[in-house]
Amino acid sequence: MSIITPRLLAIANMIFDGEIVADIGTDHAYLPIYLVKAGKATKIYATDIAKEPLSIAKTNLMNFNVIDDVELILADGIKWIKQKNIKISSCIIAGMGSSSILNILKNDNENIDCYVICSTTDLLLIRKWIKQNKYFIETETLVIDNEIIYEIIKINKFAGYKIKTKLDLFFGPIIRRKENNDLLRQNLYKEEQKITTLMNEIPKKTKNYKQFLKRKKLINKMLKKEKKNVKT
Ligand SMILES: C[S@@+](CC[C@H](N)C(=O)[O-])C[C@H]1O[C@@H](n2cnc3c(N)ncnc32)[C@H](O)[C@@H]1O
């Protein structure tokens, strides 16, 4: 059985060799198992807010013979990192919606250098947080897994791309500049269709309609740029 999906692999690829990693909301612990097997991290903490996923994680770690390499922690979010006075080089938060991720990021602290984030919903809220908190985007990518396109970003406090413009905020400063970005085009078309359907269902004078219209204009602007970028 292959435990590593394209999404999990793209997240793992953002971790450098020798890092101290925390996987928040590990669930099955597939990511920590892969990171140990690939010799990527020197120390891994795998956490979950609930007991049941942690017990499944424990079984999986035992089955893959890596139980001694991963420390399982029952905890809500990232407060425990500061409380235990542990230094984390990369903190992975994946497989949750952006509001839950934002809730976790509220407890951001100086013991964490980087975050690798993969939300199940739109990243706009997270990018706003990144801008407000003066983080840099070290790397970001799009990946398709089971017909869903995910955005994955690694952010840090020291160097990388800043979020400066509206286009950066909505589409990501690195993702939007990548040439021949077929996944971005697919994502934009899908979102444009979704927004058009929603706009057809609500009165034109509402706040929501106006917000959708703004978003649609940005998407069309991005799509025009993308069409120019396509190399045949
Ligand atoms: C859908 S799973 C994602 C598993 C894995 N990270 C992935 O990306 O495939 C979400 C997990 O996050 C856990 N979780 C949700 N909120 C959390 C929080 N505040 N702190 C720690 N774990 C949390 C849930 O219990 C669940 O096991």
The ligand as a Tripos MOL2 file, in Angstrom:
@<TRIPOS>MOLECULE
LIG
   27    29     1     0     0
SMALL
NO_CHARGES

@<TRIPOS>ATOM
      1 C1         -8.3960   15.4560    7.7090 C.3       1 LIG1
      2 S1         -7.2050   15.1730    8.9060 S.3       1 LIG1
      3 C2         -5.7270   15.6420    8.0600 C.3       1 LIG1
      4 C3         -4.6350   14.6280    8.2420 C.3       1 LIG1
      5 C4         -3.3130   15.0030    7.6170 C.3       1 LIG1
      6 N1         -2.7350   16.1870    8.2390 N.3       1 LIG1
      7 C5         -3.4430   15.2230    6.1250 C.2       1 LIG1
      8 O1         -3.2400   16.3450    5.6600 O.co2     1 LIG1
      9 O2         -3.7600   14.2640    5.4090 O.co2     1 LIG1
     10 C6         -7.3870   16.4860   10.0740 C.3       1 LIG1
     11 C7         -6.8740   16.0950   11.4390 C.3       1 LIG1
     12 O3         -6.6310   17.2820   12.1660 O.3       1 LIG1
     13 C8         -7.0140   17.0920   13.5110 C.3       1 LIG1
     14 N2         -7.2110   18.4310   14.0950 N.ar      1 LIG1
     15 C9         -8.2300   19.2970   13.8650 C.ar      1 LIG1
     16 N3         -8.0710   20.4290   14.5660 N.ar      1 LIG1
     17 C10        -6.9130   20.2930   15.2570 C.ar      1 LIG1
     18 C11        -6.2040   21.1080   16.1650 C.ar      1 LIG1
     19 N4         -6.6660   22.3080   16.5160 N.pl3     1 LIG1
     20 N5         -5.0410   20.6540   16.7060 N.ar      1 LIG1
     21 C12        -4.5640   19.4270   16.3530 C.ar      1 LIG1
     22 N6         -5.2050   18.5990   15.5080 N.ar      1 LIG1
     23 C13        -6.3590   19.0170   14.9590 C.ar      1 LIG1
     24 C14        -8.2460   16.2060   13.4150 C.3       1 LIG1
     25 O4         -8.5050   15.5140   14.6070 O.3       1 LIG1
     26 C15        -7.8620   15.2750   12.2400 C.3       1 LIG1
     27 O5         -7.2670   14.0890   12.6940 O.3       1 LIG1
@<TRIPOS>BOND
     1     1     2 1
     2     2     3 1
     3     2    10 1
     4     3     4 1
     5     4     5 1
     6     5     6 1
     7     5     7 1
     8     7     8 2
     9     7     9 1
    10    10    11 1
    11    11    12 1
    12    11    26 1
    13    12    13 1
    14    13    14 1
    15    13    24 1
    16    14    15 ar
    17    14    23 ar
    18    15    16 ar
    19    16    17 ar
    20    17    18 ar
    21    17    23 ar
    22    18    19 1
    23    18    20 ar
    24    20    21 ar
    25    21    22 ar
    26    22    23 ar
    27    24    25 1
    28    24    26 1
    29    26    27 1
@<TRIPOS>SUBSTRUCTURE
     1 LIG1         1 GROUP 0 **** ****
